[in-house]
Structure formats: structure tokens, C-alpha cells
Amino acid sequence: MKRILTLLFLITTTLLFSQNNTNYWQQHVDYTMDVDIDVENFQYKGTQKLVYTNNSPDILNQVFYHLYYNAFQPGSEMDARLQAIVDPDGRMVTNIGTRENPIYESRIAKLQPNEIGYLKVTSLKQNGKKVNYSIEGTVLEVSLNTPIQPGEKVTFDMTFNGQLPVHIRRAGRNNEDGVALSMAQWYPKMAEYDFEGWQAHPYIAREFQGVWGNFDVTLHIDKNYTVGGTGYLQNPQEIGHGYEDKSKPLNISKSGKLAWHFVAPNVHDFTWAADPNFAHDIRIAENGTALHFFYKNTNEYKKAWKNVQPFTEKALIYFNENIGEYPYKQYSVIQGGDGGMEYAMCTLITGGKSLNEIVGTVFHEFAHSWFQHILATNESKHSWMDEGFTSYISALASNKILRNGDGKPSSRGYRGYFYLVNNGLDEPLTTHADRFNTNKAFGTGSYTKGSMFLTQLNYIMGEENVKKTIKKYFEDFKFKHPTPNDIKRTAEKVSGIQLDWYLNEWIETTHTIDYAIAKVEQKSITLARVGQMPMPIDLTVTYSDGTTEDFNIPLRMMRGEKPTTATILKDWTWAHPTYTFSVNKEIKSVQIDPSGLMADIDKENNNFSIK
């Protein structure tokens, strides 16, 4: 009997453990890098010690590193893609034709040896022993001497050298604003290994992904250069450049260089920029977060970069309140790169001749800190979760802070999506970021259609539920690389509504929404689902006596309905193409979706009125 009770106890314990164990894991890295930069020829040499922790249940026989700068060479995959795609990124090509008949020429194809980018690994050891490796474009393939066991830590010691390319995309020398060094994705970076396997994607043009860890980086650079970027500066008393300590001399080497020592905890990237003419301002936000601003110290830029600082603090407050608390002690806005691009604890932004030229970009890139650098979805596979959610929340913040609006979601940004649909360019958002047929489909899909995922959730389950979903999603999945299923399940838990149909239709297909008023009699209304994608329906009926009544028709697959003051009717099944209901008064007019939040591709059939 004792043996039976013991067995029952073990079975019960195992079942309880299984029910509460999500089996979630993620890898971990600790980088220590020491890098010497030659600002005259834009080359650098470095050492990297990487302690890699295999938290997976798998035995790893190989590892992969990203060597992003190798993309900026004639004949690279990025160069080939530029020459093949019908609508290349205008920053990366030259139009040698006319505006009416453009002929695009890849800028990468024309780079000379002293203009290209490269990352070369000159030695690599695993736990002190040399390993075999090969450089395949932008990926370093490493064959391990000894497989890495689950739970094991190994140390990789590497020497490498690189050359910063002429500025073509994101990183580069002497960008359009004249910033000397925009150092994004500049070091050999361990690829992510997750539940789907290795994410060792070649760098074609798109997005990035990284392994969370701790960075300890020392940069040796000409004493006249000011550096801003990821992490906390450890030796400000030795540097100057806005960190002056008059009581101590600067620690300048015999070669005329300063050593900038940064530490960045729990990030998945390390980026920096430097220029001999950077101004450096620090603004301490009301919650104690230090906001750093690095910009060209000229009359052309100074006013706008001063004026954007209080708005950056307001954005911080808004995102903290509406997403979740920013976990780091500082954030830097740096003039550099091209356009705007988010990085760990910082962003690179071009322009700033006027406040309006940069403030919207600052809001968008700052919001990325929450969705890409704290939540950190796999952007290559699910760019819509980062770009779309960032666009959604930054648009609300801009409306509230910059335009004194109501801060509510709206359909103002739907136009790009309708353009895709009307021109046959729409593609499923499950498409890998590099493999969209057009840049237009990728950009509009990721930013606009991704943002519309949340905007339409307001229509499906109510504004308050969406607000709660965003905050719970952030709290539950920060530092955990969430997937599409995670945002869906979070929304379901908050609202009590089933949403698998919505994720499938909006993200995994190109089905469109089109509902129509098919027939109206004196006291009867028939609606028709013309498009393939089902939705719940809001509509307003105006009666002959001038009164109005709002109705809500839930979709049966939702197994519930949103909080509403409207009259809730019997649910509509997906399989039935029409739906008829009666009212108690004579009808004068009917309008489907008065809020305009549903992405109905044909608004002409959404209204009926008796002449």
C-alpha cells in the first residue's frame, strides 16, 4: 500500500509540474570587447571574449556569428537583392534614368576597396583551443571541437578587424548630416538559437535579432571624438566630453586616444556613434532616467536638438504609463545613421534642422525600446509585432503630446494598406522580412498592417481591453522574445474573447474585410459578408422619427462580445454569408462601423438611406 501511495504521489507531482512548466528557455551571452579605432581610414581591430550559456535542452555541435558589414561589398547578397527587387530602397541606389523611367543602380556595386565594409575574424578559440570556421557572406559558421551540452558554459576568444563602409544603410562613415562614425552592428555577433533552431539569417537589408546578455566594451578612439551609445560609461572622470571632472587629468594614451569604457546589462545589442563635433546634453527625467542627446554642435541643428529634449521626456512618461516601466537608467538620442533606427538603450536619427523634422522619429524609435529591445520579438519572422506595435503606440503618443489630441486609436493610417490591396501587392505577414516581393509590401505590411492589428482589436474587444492587453503583454513577456501566439493569448485572457480566427485571418492570410448592407425593408435589415475575412459588426440605425440605435453583432467564433452600450444581437456565424434582423421602428438609414476602425475595403456599400 505504501508503494502504491508513493507512486500516486510521484504521478501527481509530475502532472502538477507539467501543468505549471512552460518549458521556456533562452540562451545567454556575456561579451567583453576591447577595440582600437583608426578614425583616419575607418578601420578597427578588436578582441572579443564571449561566454556563451546553453540554456536549451539541445546539444549544440556548431554556432554561428553575424558579420553584418560584409553585406556592404560588391556581389554580396544585399547587393544582389538591390539589383533584383523592383522597388529598391532609395537610400541604397542611384537613379541613372529619369523620374518617369527610373533605372536604379546599386550603390554597393560601385564601392571601392577602401569604401566597402567588412568584418574579418583572424582567430577563434573555444575554451582555449582553436576551432575551424568559415566566413560565408555575412555569417560565420563555426564547427565546434566539443559539442556544447545543455546547461554548459563555454568561452569563445576571438580577434577580429573591420572596416566601416561608406554610409549606405544604417551604419557607415560620414552620413548625410556629416556624422563621422555610425557604428551599428559593427562586431561579430552571436546568432540567436531558440525553440525554432538557429536564427542565422544572412543580412539582406532588414531586421536584427540578438541574444540577451551583458556587454563590457572599451573603445580606444581619437581624443577629439565624443562617443554616445549603448550602456553606462564607467570612466567619465577620464574622458571629458560632457563628463568633465576638472580635478583629474584626462587619461590620454601616447597615441592620442581616450579609452571609453561602457557596461550594458541585459541587452541584446551594442551600438555607438562618434564625432569630433558632437554636443552632449543630459536631461534627467522626473523618474530619474538620464536622457542623453548627442548632436552636431552647429547652428543648423542646435535649436531643434535642444527643443526635442522635453518632448523626449514626455514620451518616456507616456510609454511608461501605457506600456510598462523602462528598465534601464538611461537612454541616448544620437544624431547618426539614416532616417531613424532603434538600438539597445539608444537610437540613431538623422536631421534636425527643425523640431518637426525629428520629433516624430524620436517618438517612434524610443517606443521601439519597449517592443524590440525589451520584448524583442524575432523581427525577421514577425516584423509586424515590432514595427506595427511601435507605430501604434507612438502614433497615440504623438496625437496626445504633439497635437493635443484625444490620444485614441483611429483609422487615419489605413490608406497604405488599402493601396496594397487595390494594387495586388498585399502579402501574408508570416512572410520572412527579407522575402517580401516588394519593399512596399514589407514596409506597409509591417508598419501599417501590423499597427492595424491593434487598432482593429479596439473594434473587436474594446479600447480598455486593448490598453490592459498591451500592459499585461509587456509585463508577462519582457526579456522573453514573445511570438504571435503570446499577444493573441494575452488579449484572450484580458477580454475573455477567442481570437485565433483574428490572428489567422489578419496575419497569416491576405483575406480582406468587406461587409455590405444587402437589403433594407421597413423594419428589417439584411447584411452580407462580401469579403473572406469575418468580423463582428457594429452598426447604427437611424429611425424615421429621428432617433438612433446602436447594435453589435458578435462573431460566433469569438465566443463572447466586447463591453458595449449598444444593443447586442444574436451572433453571426462565419459560414453564413448573410444575416437578417428586425427592429421595432421604421428605418431611415443604416451605417456599418460608424467608428471607421474596421478595415473594410469597400466603404460604398456600408451605408443605406431612404431618399
C-alpha positions as CSV (number, residue, x, y, z in Angstrom):
1,M,0.0,0.0,0.0
2,K,2.9,2.3,0.9
3,R,4.5,1.7,-2.6
4,I,1.1,2.5,-4.3
5,L,0.7,5.8,-2.3
6,T,4.3,6.7,-3.2
7,L,3.7,6.0,-6.9
8,L,0.5,8.1,-6.8
9,F,2.4,10.9,-5.2
10,L,5.1,10.8,-7.9
11,I,2.5,10.8,-10.7
12,T,0.5,13.7,-9.1
13,T,3.7,15.7,-8.6
14,T,4.8,15.1,-12.2
15,L,1.4,16.1,-13.6
16,L,1.4,19.3,-11.5
17,F,4.9,20.1,-12.6
18,S,4.0,19.6,-16.3
19,Q,0.9,21.8,-15.9
20,N,2.9,24.6,-14.5
21,N,6.1,24.2,-16.5
22,T,6.1,26.3,-19.7
23,N,9.4,24.8,-20.8
24,Y,10.6,28.3,-21.8
25,W,14.3,28.9,-22.1
26,Q,16.6,31.3,-23.8
27,Q,20.4,31.5,-24.4
28,H,22.7,33.9,-22.6
29,V,25.9,35.7,-23.7
30,D,28.5,37.8,-21.9
31,Y,30.7,39.9,-24.2
32,T,34.0,41.6,-23.2
33,M,35.4,43.6,-26.1
34,D,38.4,45.8,-26.4
35,V,38.6,47.7,-29.7
36,D,41.0,50.2,-31.2
37,I,39.6,52.6,-33.9
38,D,41.6,54.4,-36.6
39,V,39.4,57.4,-37.5
40,E,41.5,58.2,-40.5
41,N,40.9,55.1,-42.5
42,F,37.7,54.0,-40.7
43,Q,39.2,50.7,-39.7
44,Y,39.4,49.0,-36.3
45,K,40.8,46.0,-34.6
46,G,39.4,44.2,-31.6
47,T,39.4,41.3,-29.2
48,Q,36.2,39.6,-28.0
49,K,35.7,37.2,-25.2
50,L,32.3,35.7,-25.3
51,V,30.9,33.4,-22.5
52,Y,28.0,31.5,-24.0
53,T,25.5,29.7,-21.8
54,N,23.5,26.9,-23.5
55,N,20.2,27.1,-21.6
56,S,18.5,25.0,-24.3
57,P,17.7,21.3,-23.9
58,D,19.8,20.6,-27.0
59,I,23.4,19.6,-27.7
60,L,25.0,22.2,-30.0
61,N,27.5,21.0,-32.5
62,Q,28.1,24.3,-34.1
63,V,27.5,28.0,-33.6
64,F,27.0,31.0,-35.9
65,Y,28.0,34.6,-35.8
66,H,26.6,37.5,-37.8
67,L,29.2,39.6,-39.7
68,Y,26.9,42.3,-40.9
69,Y,29.4,44.6,-42.6
70,N,30.3,42.0,-45.2
71,A,27.0,42.9,-46.8
72,F,28.5,46.2,-48.0
73,Q,30.6,44.7,-50.7
74,P,30.0,44.3,-54.5
75,G,28.4,40.9,-55.2
76,S,27.1,40.4,-51.7
77,E,23.6,39.1,-51.2
78,M,22.4,42.6,-50.2
79,D,23.9,43.9,-53.4
80,A,22.2,41.2,-55.5
81,R,18.8,41.9,-53.8
82,L,19.2,45.6,-54.5
83,Q,19.6,44.8,-58.2
84,A,16.8,42.3,-58.4
85,I,13.9,43.9,-56.4
86,V,11.5,46.2,-58.4
87,D,11.4,49.0,-55.8
88,P,14.8,49.2,-54.1
89,D,15.4,51.4,-51.1
90,G,16.2,54.8,-52.5
91,R,19.0,55.4,-50.0
92,M,20.9,52.4,-51.3
93,V,20.6,53.1,-55.1
94,T,21.3,55.8,-57.6
95,N,18.7,56.6,-60.3
96,I,20.6,56.9,-63.5
97,G,17.4,57.1,-65.5
98,T,14.7,59.7,-65.2
99,R,11.9,60.3,-62.7
100,E,9.4,58.9,-65.1
101,N,11.5,56.0,-66.2
102,P,13.9,55.3,-63.3
103,I,16.9,53.0,-63.8
104,Y,18.3,52.0,-60.4
105,E,22.0,51.3,-59.9
106,S,23.2,49.7,-56.6
107,R,25.5,51.9,-54.6
108,I,27.1,48.9,-53.1
109,A,28.1,47.6,-56.5
110,K,30.2,50.7,-57.0
111,L,32.2,50.6,-53.7
112,Q,35.9,50.6,-54.0
113,P,38.1,48.5,-51.6
114,N,38.7,51.4,-49.2
115,E,34.9,52.1,-49.2
116,I,33.5,48.7,-48.6
117,G,32.5,47.3,-45.2
118,Y,34.0,44.2,-43.8
119,L,34.4,42.1,-40.7
120,K,37.2,39.6,-40.7
121,V,37.8,37.0,-38.0
122,T,41.5,36.4,-37.6
123,S,41.4,33.8,-34.8
124,L,38.8,31.9,-32.8
125,K,39.2,29.6,-29.8
126,Q,36.7,27.5,-27.9
127,N,37.8,27.1,-24.2
128,G,41.4,27.9,-25.3
129,K,41.6,25.6,-28.3
130,K,41.4,26.7,-31.9
131,V,38.2,25.8,-33.8
132,N,37.5,25.5,-37.5
133,Y,35.3,28.2,-39.1
134,S,34.4,29.7,-42.4
135,I,33.1,33.1,-43.5
136,E,30.0,32.7,-45.7
137,G,29.0,36.2,-46.6
138,T,27.5,37.8,-43.5
139,V,27.6,34.6,-41.5
140,L,30.5,33.0,-39.7
141,E,30.0,29.2,-39.5
142,V,31.8,27.6,-36.6
143,S,32.4,23.8,-36.2
144,L,32.9,23.1,-32.5
145,N,35.7,20.9,-31.2
146,T,33.5,19.7,-28.4
147,P,29.7,20.0,-28.5
148,I,28.1,22.3,-26.0
149,Q,25.9,20.4,-23.6
150,P,22.6,21.6,-22.2
151,G,23.3,23.9,-19.3
152,E,27.0,24.2,-20.2
153,K,29.0,27.5,-20.4
154,V,31.8,27.8,-22.9
155,T,34.2,30.7,-23.7
156,F,35.0,31.9,-27.2
157,D,38.0,34.1,-27.6
158,M,38.2,36.0,-30.9
159,T,40.4,38.5,-32.6
160,F,38.8,40.5,-35.5
161,N,39.2,43.5,-37.6
162,G,36.7,45.6,-39.5
163,Q,36.2,48.5,-41.9
164,L,33.2,50.9,-41.6
165,P,31.7,51.3,-45.1
166,V,30.6,54.4,-46.8
167,H,27.2,55.2,-45.4
168,I,24.6,53.4,-47.4
169,R,22.2,51.9,-44.8
170,R,22.1,52.3,-41.1
171,A,25.8,52.1,-40.4
172,G,28.6,53.9,-42.1
173,R,31.1,56.8,-42.2
174,N,30.2,60.5,-42.8
175,N,26.5,60.2,-43.1
176,E,24.3,62.8,-44.8
177,D,24.5,65.0,-41.7
178,G,28.3,64.7,-41.6
179,V,28.5,62.4,-38.5
180,A,31.8,60.7,-38.7
181,L,31.0,57.2,-37.3
182,S,27.6,55.4,-37.1
183,M,28.7,52.1,-35.6
184,A,25.6,49.8,-35.7
185,Q,26.0,46.0,-36.0
186,W,29.8,46.5,-36.1
187,Y,31.1,43.5,-34.2
188,P,30.9,39.7,-34.7
189,K,27.6,39.0,-33.1
190,M,26.5,35.5,-31.9
191,A,23.3,34.4,-33.7
192,E,20.2,33.5,-31.7
193,Y,19.3,29.9,-31.0
194,D,15.8,29.4,-29.8
195,F,13.0,26.8,-29.9
196,E,12.9,27.1,-33.7
197,G,16.6,26.4,-34.0
198,W,19.4,28.7,-35.3
199,Q,18.3,32.2,-36.5
200,A,21.5,32.7,-38.6
201,H,19.8,34.7,-41.3
202,P,22.1,36.5,-43.9
203,Y,21.9,40.2,-43.8
204,I,20.0,41.3,-46.8
205,A,18.6,44.7,-45.6
206,R,16.0,44.1,-43.0
207,E,15.8,43.5,-39.3
208,F,18.0,42.2,-36.5
209,Q,17.8,39.8,-33.6
210,G,20.2,39.0,-30.8
211,V,20.8,37.0,-27.6
212,W,20.3,38.8,-24.3
213,G,23.4,39.2,-22.2
214,N,25.9,41.6,-20.6
215,F,28.3,43.8,-22.6
216,D,31.6,45.2,-21.3
217,V,33.1,47.3,-24.2
218,T,36.2,49.5,-24.2
219,L,36.7,51.8,-27.3
220,H,40.0,53.4,-27.9
221,I,39.4,56.4,-30.2
222,D,41.0,59.8,-31.0
223,K,40.7,62.1,-28.0
224,N,38.8,64.7,-30.0
225,Y,35.8,62.4,-30.6
226,T,32.8,62.3,-28.4
227,V,31.1,58.8,-28.1
228,G,27.5,58.0,-27.4
229,G,25.6,54.7,-27.5
230,T,24.6,51.6,-25.6
231,G,25.5,51.2,-21.9
232,Y,26.7,53.2,-18.9
233,L,30.1,54.9,-19.2
234,Q,32.3,53.6,-16.4
235,N,35.2,56.1,-16.5
236,P,33.6,59.6,-17.0
237,Q,36.4,61.2,-15.0
238,E,38.9,60.1,-17.6
239,I,37.0,61.3,-20.6
240,G,35.7,64.9,-20.5
241,H,33.3,65.5,-23.4
242,G,30.4,66.5,-21.2
243,Y,31.6,64.4,-18.2
244,E,34.2,66.9,-17.0
245,D,36.0,66.4,-13.7
246,K,38.3,69.4,-13.5
247,S,40.2,67.9,-10.6
248,K,41.5,65.0,-12.6
249,P,43.5,65.0,-15.9
250,L,42.2,63.1,-18.9
251,N,43.6,59.7,-19.5
252,I,45.0,60.2,-23.0
253,S,47.3,57.5,-24.4
254,K,50.6,58.1,-26.1
255,S,48.8,57.6,-29.5
256,G,46.4,60.5,-28.6
257,K,43.4,58.3,-27.8
258,L,40.9,58.1,-25.0
259,A,39.5,54.8,-23.7
260,W,35.7,54.9,-23.4
261,H,34.6,52.0,-21.1
262,F,30.9,51.0,-21.3
263,V,28.9,48.4,-19.4
264,A,25.5,47.4,-20.6
265,P,23.5,44.9,-18.6
266,N,20.8,42.6,-20.1
267,V,20.7,43.9,-23.6
268,H,20.9,42.1,-27.0
269,D,23.0,44.6,-28.9
270,F,25.6,47.2,-28.5
271,T,25.7,50.3,-30.8
272,W,27.6,53.6,-30.7
273,A,28.3,56.7,-32.8
274,A,31.2,59.2,-32.6
275,D,32.1,62.6,-34.0
276,P,34.7,65.3,-33.2
277,N,31.9,68.0,-33.2
278,F,29.2,66.3,-31.0
279,A,27.4,68.4,-28.4
280,H,26.3,66.3,-25.4
281,D,23.4,67.3,-23.3
282,I,21.9,65.3,-20.3
283,R,18.3,65.7,-19.2
284,I,17.2,63.9,-16.0
285,A,13.6,62.9,-16.3
286,E,11.2,63.1,-13.4
287,N,11.5,59.4,-12.7
288,G,15.3,59.7,-12.6
289,T,16.1,58.3,-16.1
290,A,19.0,60.1,-17.7
291,L,18.2,61.2,-21.2
292,H,21.4,61.8,-23.3
293,F,21.5,63.8,-26.5
294,F,24.4,63.8,-28.9
295,Y,24.2,66.0,-32.0
296,K,26.3,68.1,-34.3
297,N,27.2,71.3,-32.5
298,T,26.3,73.7,-35.3
299,N,23.7,76.5,-35.6
300,E,22.0,74.3,-38.2
301,Y,21.0,71.6,-35.7
302,K,21.4,73.1,-32.2
303,K,17.9,74.6,-31.8
304,A,15.9,71.6,-32.8
305,W,18.0,69.2,-30.8
306,K,17.5,71.4,-27.7
307,N,13.8,71.7,-28.3
308,V,13.3,67.9,-28.7
309,Q,14.6,67.1,-25.3
310,P,11.5,67.9,-23.2
311,F,9.3,66.1,-25.7
312,T,11.5,63.0,-25.3
313,E,10.9,63.1,-21.6
314,K,7.1,63.3,-22.2
315,A,7.3,60.3,-24.5
316,L,9.2,58.4,-21.8
317,I,6.4,59.2,-19.3
318,Y,3.7,58.2,-21.8
319,F,5.3,54.9,-22.7
320,N,6.0,54.1,-19.0
321,E,2.3,54.6,-18.2
322,N,0.9,52.9,-21.3
323,I,3.3,50.0,-21.9
324,G,5.4,49.5,-18.8
325,E,8.4,50.9,-16.9
326,Y,11.5,51.4,-18.9
327,P,14.0,49.2,-17.0
328,Y,17.3,51.0,-17.7
329,K,18.7,54.1,-16.1
330,Q,19.5,56.0,-19.3
331,Y,18.6,56.4,-23.0
332,S,20.5,58.2,-25.7
333,V,19.2,60.0,-28.8
334,I,22.1,60.3,-31.2
335,Q,22.5,62.1,-34.5
336,G,23.7,59.4,-36.9
337,G,22.7,56.6,-39.2
338,D,20.0,57.4,-41.8
339,G,16.3,58.2,-41.0
340,G,15.9,56.6,-37.7
341,M,16.8,53.1,-36.3
342,E,16.4,51.7,-32.8
343,Y,19.2,50.1,-30.8
344,A,19.8,48.9,-27.2
345,M,19.4,51.9,-24.9
346,C,19.8,54.4,-27.8
347,T,18.7,55.4,-31.3
348,L,20.4,56.9,-34.3
349,I,18.4,59.7,-36.0
350,T,19.3,62.0,-38.9
351,G,18.2,65.5,-39.5
352,G,17.1,68.2,-37.1
353,K,17.0,71.5,-38.9
354,S,13.6,71.9,-37.3
355,L,11.8,70.2,-34.4
356,N,9.1,68.7,-36.6
357,E,11.8,67.0,-38.7
358,I,12.9,64.8,-35.8
359,V,10.3,64.7,-33.0
360,G,8.0,62.2,-34.6
361,T,11.0,60.0,-35.4
362,V,12.3,60.3,-31.8
363,F,8.8,59.1,-30.5
364,H,8.8,56.1,-32.9
365,E,12.4,55.0,-32.2
366,F,12.0,55.5,-28.5
367,A,8.9,53.3,-28.5
368,H,11.0,50.5,-30.1
369,S,12.9,50.3,-26.8
370,W,9.9,48.6,-25.3
371,F,8.8,46.5,-28.3
372,Q,12.1,45.5,-29.8
373,H,14.8,45.9,-27.1
374,I,12.8,44.7,-24.0
375,L,10.2,42.4,-25.6
376,A,12.4,41.6,-28.6
377,T,10.3,39.5,-31.0
378,N,12.1,37.8,-33.9
379,E,11.9,40.7,-36.3
380,S,13.0,38.6,-39.3
381,K,9.9,36.5,-38.9
382,H,7.5,38.8,-37.1
383,S,8.5,42.3,-38.0
384,W,4.8,43.4,-37.7
385,M,4.9,42.8,-34.0
386,D,7.8,45.2,-33.5
387,E,7.2,47.8,-36.2
388,G,3.4,47.6,-36.1
389,F,3.1,47.8,-32.3
390,T,5.7,50.6,-32.2
391,S,3.8,52.5,-34.9
392,Y,0.5,52.1,-33.0
393,I,1.7,53.3,-29.6
394,S,4.0,56.1,-31.0
395,A,1.0,57.4,-33.1
396,L,-1.1,57.6,-29.9
397,A,1.7,59.3,-28.0
398,S,2.2,61.8,-30.9
399,N,-1.5,62.5,-31.1
400,K,-1.7,63.2,-27.4
401,I,1.6,65.0,-26.7
402,L,2.4,66.8,-30.0
403,R,-1.1,67.6,-31.3
404,N,-3.1,67.8,-28.1
405,G,-5.5,65.2,-29.4
406,D,-7.6,62.7,-27.6
407,G,-5.0,60.0,-27.9
408,K,-7.5,57.5,-29.1
409,P,-6.9,54.9,-31.9
410,S,-8.1,56.0,-35.4
411,S,-8.1,54.7,-38.9
412,R,-6.0,57.6,-40.2
413,G,-3.2,55.3,-41.1
414,Y,-5.2,52.7,-43.1
415,R,-4.6,54.3,-46.5
416,G,-1.3,52.4,-47.2
417,Y,-3.0,49.0,-46.5
418,F,-5.8,49.8,-48.9
419,Y,-3.2,50.8,-51.5
420,L,-1.6,47.3,-51.2
421,V,-4.9,45.6,-51.5
422,N,-6.1,47.6,-54.5
423,N,-2.8,47.1,-56.4
424,G,-2.5,43.4,-55.6
425,L,0.7,43.9,-53.5
426,D,-0.5,42.6,-50.1
427,E,1.4,39.5,-48.8
428,P,0.8,37.5,-45.6
429,L,2.7,38.9,-42.6
430,T,4.1,35.5,-41.9
431,T,6.4,36.2,-44.9
432,H,10.1,36.4,-43.8
433,A,11.1,40.1,-43.8
434,D,13.8,39.6,-46.5
435,R,11.5,37.7,-48.8
436,F,8.6,40.0,-49.5
437,N,8.3,40.6,-53.2
438,T,8.5,44.4,-52.8
439,N,9.8,46.8,-50.3
440,K,6.3,48.4,-50.4
441,A,4.7,45.2,-49.2
442,F,7.2,44.8,-46.4
443,G,7.0,48.4,-45.2
444,T,3.3,48.9,-45.4
445,G,2.6,45.4,-44.1
446,S,5.0,45.6,-41.1
447,Y,4.3,49.1,-40.1
448,T,0.7,49.8,-41.2
449,K,-1.0,46.4,-41.2
450,G,0.9,45.5,-38.1
451,S,-0.4,48.6,-36.4
452,M,-3.9,47.9,-37.6
453,F,-3.8,44.6,-35.8
454,L,-4.0,46.5,-32.5
455,T,-6.3,49.3,-33.9
456,Q,-8.8,46.7,-35.0
457,L,-8.6,44.9,-31.6
458,N,-10.1,48.1,-30.2
459,Y,-13.1,47.5,-32.6
460,I,-13.3,43.8,-31.7
461,M,-12.8,43.8,-27.9
462,G,-12.9,47.5,-26.8
463,E,-10.4,50.2,-26.1
464,E,-9.9,49.5,-22.4
465,N,-9.3,45.8,-23.0
466,V,-6.6,46.7,-25.6
467,K,-4.9,49.1,-23.1
468,K,-4.8,46.3,-20.5
469,T,-3.6,43.8,-23.1
470,I,-0.6,45.9,-24.0
471,K,0.4,46.4,-20.4
472,K,0.0,42.7,-19.5
473,Y,1.8,41.6,-22.6
474,F,4.8,43.8,-21.7
475,E,4.8,42.6,-18.1
476,D,4.4,38.9,-18.9
477,F,6.9,38.8,-21.8
478,K,9.6,41.4,-21.2
479,F,13.0,39.9,-21.9
480,K,11.4,36.7,-23.3
481,H,11.2,37.0,-27.1
482,P,7.4,36.7,-27.5
483,T,5.7,35.1,-30.5
484,P,2.4,36.0,-32.3
485,N,0.6,33.4,-30.1
486,D,1.7,35.3,-27.0
487,I,0.0,38.6,-27.9
488,K,-3.1,36.7,-29.0
489,R,-3.3,34.7,-25.8
490,T,-2.8,37.8,-23.7
491,A,-5.7,39.5,-25.5
492,E,-7.9,36.5,-25.0
493,K,-7.1,36.3,-21.2
494,V,-7.8,40.0,-20.8
495,S,-11.0,40.1,-22.9
496,G,-12.5,36.6,-22.4
497,I,-12.9,36.6,-26.2
498,Q,-11.5,33.9,-28.5
499,L,-9.1,35.4,-31.1
500,D,-7.4,32.6,-33.0
501,W,-9.6,33.4,-36.1
502,Y,-8.3,37.0,-36.0
503,L,-4.6,36.2,-35.8
504,N,-5.1,33.7,-38.6
505,E,-7.1,35.8,-41.0
506,W,-5.2,39.2,-40.5
507,I,-1.6,37.9,-40.2
508,E,-1.5,34.5,-41.9
509,T,-3.7,35.2,-45.0
510,T,-4.4,38.1,-47.3
511,H,-8.2,37.8,-46.9
512,T,-9.9,41.1,-46.9
513,I,-12.9,42.6,-44.9
514,D,-15.9,43.7,-46.9
515,Y,-19.4,43.9,-45.4
516,A,-22.4,45.3,-47.2
517,I,-26.0,46.4,-46.5
518,A,-27.7,43.9,-48.8
519,K,-31.4,44.8,-48.2
520,V,-33.4,47.2,-46.0
521,E,-37.2,46.9,-45.6
522,Q,-39.4,48.9,-43.3
523,K,-38.3,47.2,-40.1
524,S,-35.8,44.6,-41.4
525,I,-32.1,44.8,-42.3
526,T,-30.1,42.2,-44.2
527,L,-26.3,42.4,-44.1
528,A,-23.9,40.4,-46.3
529,R,-20.3,39.3,-45.8
530,V,-18.7,40.0,-49.2
531,G,-15.0,39.6,-48.3
532,Q,-13.4,36.4,-47.0
533,M,-12.5,37.7,-43.6
534,P,-15.2,37.6,-40.9
535,M,-15.6,40.3,-38.2
536,P,-18.1,41.3,-35.6
537,I,-20.3,44.1,-36.7
538,D,-21.1,47.5,-35.2
539,L,-23.9,49.4,-36.9
540,T,-26.1,52.4,-36.2
541,V,-29.7,52.6,-37.3
542,T,-31.5,55.9,-37.6
543,Y,-35.3,55.7,-37.5
544,S,-37.9,57.7,-39.3
545,D,-38.7,59.6,-36.0
546,G,-35.1,60.9,-35.9
547,T,-33.9,58.6,-33.1
548,T,-30.9,56.3,-33.4
549,E,-29.9,53.0,-32.0
550,D,-26.5,51.2,-32.0
551,F,-26.3,47.5,-32.5
552,N,-23.4,45.0,-32.0
553,I,-23.4,41.6,-33.8
554,P,-20.7,39.4,-32.3
555,L,-18.9,36.8,-34.4
556,R,-19.8,33.4,-33.1
557,M,-16.2,32.3,-33.2
558,M,-15.4,35.0,-30.6
559,R,-17.5,33.1,-28.0
560,G,-18.2,36.4,-26.4
561,E,-18.5,40.1,-27.1
562,K,-16.8,43.4,-26.2
563,P,-18.1,45.7,-23.5
564,T,-20.6,48.0,-25.2
565,T,-23.6,50.1,-24.6
566,A,-25.1,49.0,-27.9
567,T,-27.9,46.5,-28.3
568,I,-26.3,43.1,-28.6
569,L,-27.9,40.9,-31.2
570,K,-27.6,37.1,-31.8
571,D,-24.1,36.2,-33.0
572,W,-23.3,35.7,-36.7
573,T,-21.6,32.5,-37.8
574,W,-18.7,32.6,-40.2
575,A,-20.2,30.1,-42.7
576,H,-23.4,32.1,-43.3
577,P,-22.9,34.8,-45.9
578,T,-25.9,36.9,-44.8
579,Y,-27.5,38.0,-41.6
580,T,-31.0,39.4,-41.1
581,F,-32.5,41.1,-38.1
582,S,-35.6,43.2,-37.3
583,V,-36.2,46.4,-35.4
584,N,-39.2,47.9,-33.8
585,K,-39.4,51.2,-35.8
586,E,-39.4,52.2,-39.4
587,I,-35.8,52.7,-40.8
588,K,-34.5,55.8,-42.3
589,S,-30.8,55.0,-42.6
590,V,-28.2,52.3,-41.7
591,Q,-24.4,52.6,-41.2
592,I,-21.9,49.8,-40.8
593,D,-19.0,50.6,-38.4
594,P,-19.6,54.2,-37.6
595,S,-16.2,54.3,-35.8
596,G,-14.3,53.5,-39.0
597,L,-11.9,51.2,-37.2
598,M,-12.8,48.1,-39.2
599,A,-10.6,47.9,-42.3
600,D,-13.4,47.4,-44.7
601,I,-12.0,47.7,-48.2
602,D,-15.3,49.0,-49.8
603,K,-17.0,51.7,-47.8
604,E,-19.5,52.4,-50.5
605,N,-21.7,49.5,-49.5
606,N,-21.6,50.4,-45.8
607,N,-24.4,53.0,-45.8
608,F,-28.1,53.0,-46.7
609,S,-30.6,55.8,-46.5
610,I,-34.1,56.3,-47.7
611,K,-34.2,59.3,-50.1
